[in-house]
Amino acid sequence: MSDPVVKLSGLTRSFEQGGVRIDVLRGVNLAIQPGEIVALLGPSGSGKSTMLQAVGLLEGGFGGTIEIDGTDASALPSDGRTELRRTHMGFVYQFHHLLPDFNAEENVILPQLVRGVDRGEAEERARELLSSLGLSGRLNHRPSQLSGGEQQRVAVARALANSPQLVLADEPTGNLDEATADKVLDQFLALVRGEGSAALVATHNERLASQMDRVVRLHEGTLD
């Protein structure tokens, strides 16, 4: 078996609230293999977003170790974590967070330019991804001109623009009606599988989780 894309060992996270210590993560262990799509299941408030923030190297304060592609990210300085995040990860959130003054194509081009990709290559990649998501006729539309499902599909394309090894998705269809959510999730999973990326997808929806390769459940700070 190949080395995991991400490996969590003894991951912990605590907060102080009103003088009371709250242990959100209590020693989480998880390994995700290349190309594997894992559903992180749990009710609201169970710590799913906190765990994704840890894996995404988005904030500090965590105990334990986080290995990304064999690198101990928890031992890296801030700029090292930023570089690892930029080169290895893509993110999809419940709300799309698209740049409102840029059209769909430009929103997918920009992260590639930040990575140093040639403009022509970035444009071709953006069109390819958006077309695969059924948005070839919406390239020049700004987010305000798109439906909720279309906005989220642009966000999916943006997350995959730089061919990340790992995609982190936090309730990616939680802001959509059921029919639209099903369609967006189907397209998301097909695109991630087609790209060969691994993914960790936080959701509270059992039905959606069942469509992924493996389900892990976050309960009282640990994975069942």
C-alpha positions as CSV (number, residue, x, y, z in Angstrom):
1,M,0.0,0.0,0.0
2,S,1.3,3.5,-0.8
3,D,2.0,6.1,1.9
4,P,-1.1,8.0,3.0
5,V,-1.8,11.5,1.7
6,V,-2.7,12.6,5.3
7,K,-2.0,10.9,8.6
8,L,-3.3,12.2,11.9
9,S,-1.8,10.8,15.1
10,G,-3.2,11.7,18.5
11,L,-4.7,15.0,17.3
12,T,-6.2,17.1,20.1
13,R,-7.7,20.5,20.4
14,S,-9.1,22.3,23.5
15,F,-10.7,25.7,24.0
16,E,-11.4,27.8,27.1
17,Q,-14.9,29.1,27.4
18,G,-16.1,31.0,30.5
19,G,-13.2,29.6,32.5
20,V,-14.2,26.0,31.5
21,R,-11.9,23.8,29.3
22,I,-13.7,22.2,26.4
23,D,-12.0,19.2,24.7
24,V,-13.2,19.2,21.2
25,L,-10.7,16.6,19.8
26,R,-9.4,14.0,22.2
27,G,-6.8,12.0,20.3
28,V,-7.9,11.6,16.7
29,N,-6.1,9.0,14.5
30,L,-6.8,8.8,10.8
31,A,-4.9,7.9,7.6
32,I,-6.3,8.7,4.1
33,Q,-4.8,6.9,1.1
34,P,-4.2,8.5,-2.3
35,G,-7.5,8.7,-4.3
36,E,-9.6,7.8,-1.3
37,I,-12.7,9.8,-0.5
38,V,-13.6,9.7,3.2
39,A,-16.8,11.0,4.8
40,L,-16.4,12.7,8.2
41,L,-19.8,12.2,9.8
42,G,-21.1,13.8,12.9
43,P,-23.8,16.2,14.2
44,S,-23.4,19.9,14.2
45,G,-21.0,20.9,17.0
46,S,-19.2,17.6,17.1
47,G,-15.9,19.2,16.0
48,K,-15.9,18.3,12.2
49,S,-14.9,21.9,11.2
50,T,-12.3,22.0,13.9
51,M,-10.8,18.8,12.6
52,L,-10.8,20.1,9.0
53,Q,-9.1,23.3,10.1
54,A,-6.4,21.1,11.6
55,V,-5.9,19.0,8.5
56,G,-5.9,22.1,6.4
57,L,-3.2,23.7,8.5
58,L,-5.5,26.8,8.9
59,E,-4.8,27.5,12.5
60,G,-2.6,26.5,15.4
61,G,-3.3,25.2,18.9
62,F,-3.5,21.6,18.1
63,G,-1.7,18.7,19.8
64,G,-0.5,15.5,18.2
65,T,1.0,15.2,14.7
66,I,-0.4,16.0,11.2
67,E,1.6,14.5,8.3
68,I,0.8,15.6,4.8
69,D,2.4,13.6,2.1
70,G,5.0,12.3,4.6
71,T,5.9,15.7,5.9
72,D,5.3,16.5,9.6
73,A,3.3,19.7,9.1
74,S,3.0,20.3,12.8
75,A,6.7,20.9,13.0
76,L,6.8,23.5,10.1
77,P,6.9,27.2,10.6
78,S,4.0,29.3,9.3
79,D,5.4,29.9,5.8
80,G,6.1,26.2,5.5
81,R,2.5,25.3,6.4
82,T,1.3,27.9,3.9
83,E,3.4,26.4,1.1
84,L,2.3,22.9,1.9
85,R,-1.4,24.0,1.9
86,R,-0.9,25.8,-1.4
87,T,0.8,22.9,-3.2
88,H,-1.1,19.9,-1.8
89,M,-4.7,21.0,-0.9
90,G,-7.9,22.4,-2.2
91,F,-10.8,23.6,-0.1
92,V,-14.6,23.6,-0.5
93,Y,-16.8,25.3,2.1
94,Q,-20.6,25.3,2.8
95,F,-20.6,28.9,1.4
96,H,-18.8,29.3,-1.9
97,H,-16.6,32.3,-0.9
98,L,-16.1,33.2,-4.6
99,L,-14.6,36.6,-5.4
100,P,-17.7,38.7,-6.3
101,D,-16.0,41.0,-8.8
102,F,-14.6,38.2,-10.9
103,N,-16.5,35.9,-13.2
104,A,-16.6,32.1,-12.9
105,E,-13.6,31.5,-15.2
106,E,-11.5,34.1,-13.4
107,N,-12.3,32.6,-10.0
108,V,-10.8,29.3,-11.2
109,I,-7.9,31.0,-13.0
110,L,-6.7,33.1,-10.0
111,P,-5.5,30.3,-7.7
112,Q,-3.5,28.9,-10.6
113,L,-1.8,32.2,-11.2
114,V,-0.9,32.4,-7.5
115,R,0.8,29.0,-8.0
116,G,2.8,30.4,-10.9
117,V,0.9,28.7,-13.7
118,D,1.1,30.3,-17.2
119,R,-2.0,32.4,-17.9
120,G,-2.9,30.4,-21.1
121,E,-2.6,27.1,-19.2
122,A,-4.7,28.4,-16.3
123,E,-7.5,29.6,-18.7
124,E,-7.5,26.2,-20.4
125,R,-7.6,24.3,-17.1
126,A,-10.4,26.6,-15.8
127,R,-12.6,26.0,-18.9
128,E,-12.0,22.2,-18.8
129,L,-13.0,22.0,-15.1
130,L,-16.1,24.3,-15.5
131,S,-17.2,22.4,-18.6
132,S,-17.0,19.1,-16.8
133,L,-19.3,20.6,-14.2
134,G,-21.8,21.7,-16.8
135,L,-20.9,25.4,-16.6
136,S,-19.4,25.9,-20.1
137,G,-22.2,28.5,-20.8
138,R,-21.6,30.4,-17.5
139,L,-17.9,31.2,-17.8
140,N,-18.4,34.9,-18.0
141,H,-21.0,35.2,-15.3
142,R,-20.2,36.7,-11.9
143,P,-21.3,34.9,-8.7
144,S,-24.3,37.1,-8.3
145,Q,-25.5,36.0,-11.7
146,L,-25.3,32.3,-10.8
147,S,-27.6,30.0,-8.9
148,G,-26.6,28.6,-5.5
149,G,-25.8,25.2,-7.2
150,E,-23.8,26.9,-9.9
151,Q,-21.8,29.0,-7.4
152,Q,-20.9,25.8,-5.5
153,R,-19.8,24.1,-8.6
154,V,-17.5,27.0,-9.4
155,A,-16.1,26.6,-5.9
156,V,-15.5,22.9,-6.6
157,A,-13.6,23.8,-9.8
158,R,-11.5,26.4,-8.0
159,A,-10.6,23.8,-5.3
160,L,-9.4,21.4,-7.9
161,A,-7.7,23.9,-10.2
162,N,-4.2,23.1,-9.0
163,S,-4.7,19.3,-9.0
164,P,-4.4,19.0,-5.2
165,Q,-3.5,15.7,-3.6
166,L,-6.1,16.3,-0.9
167,V,-9.5,18.1,-1.1
168,L,-11.1,19.2,2.2
169,A,-14.8,19.9,2.0
170,D,-16.8,21.2,4.9
171,E,-20.6,20.6,4.4
172,P,-20.1,21.4,0.7
173,T,-23.8,21.0,-0.1
174,G,-25.2,22.1,3.2
175,N,-26.5,25.4,1.9
176,L,-28.4,23.8,-1.1
177,D,-31.8,22.2,-1.4
178,E,-31.8,18.4,-1.5
179,A,-32.2,18.0,-5.3
180,T,-29.4,20.5,-6.0
181,A,-27.2,19.1,-3.3
182,D,-27.5,15.6,-4.8
183,K,-26.5,16.9,-8.2
184,V,-23.6,19.0,-6.9
185,L,-22.3,16.1,-4.8
186,D,-22.5,13.6,-7.7
187,Q,-20.4,16.0,-9.8
188,F,-18.0,16.7,-7.0
189,L,-17.3,13.1,-6.4
190,A,-17.0,12.3,-10.1
191,L,-14.5,15.1,-10.6
192,V,-12.5,14.3,-7.5
193,R,-12.3,10.6,-8.6
194,G,-11.4,11.6,-12.2
195,E,-8.6,13.9,-10.9
196,G,-7.3,11.1,-8.6
197,S,-7.4,13.3,-5.6
198,A,-8.1,12.2,-2.0
199,A,-10.8,13.9,-0.1
200,L,-12.1,14.4,3.4
201,V,-15.7,15.5,3.3
202,A,-17.4,16.7,6.5
203,T,-21.2,16.1,6.6
204,H,-24.0,15.4,8.9
205,N,-26.0,13.6,6.2
206,E,-25.9,9.8,6.3
207,R,-27.3,9.4,2.8
208,L,-24.6,11.6,1.3
209,A,-21.9,10.0,3.3
210,S,-22.8,6.6,2.1
211,Q,-21.8,7.6,-1.5
212,M,-18.1,7.9,-0.4
213,D,-15.4,5.2,-0.2
214,R,-15.3,5.2,3.6
215,V,-17.2,6.7,6.5
216,V,-15.6,7.8,9.8
217,R,-17.7,9.1,12.7
218,L,-16.6,11.9,15.1
219,H,-18.1,11.2,18.5
220,E,-17.1,12.8,21.7
221,G,-13.8,14.0,20.2
222,T,-12.6,10.7,18.8
223,L,-13.3,8.7,15.6
224,D,-15.5,5.6,15.8
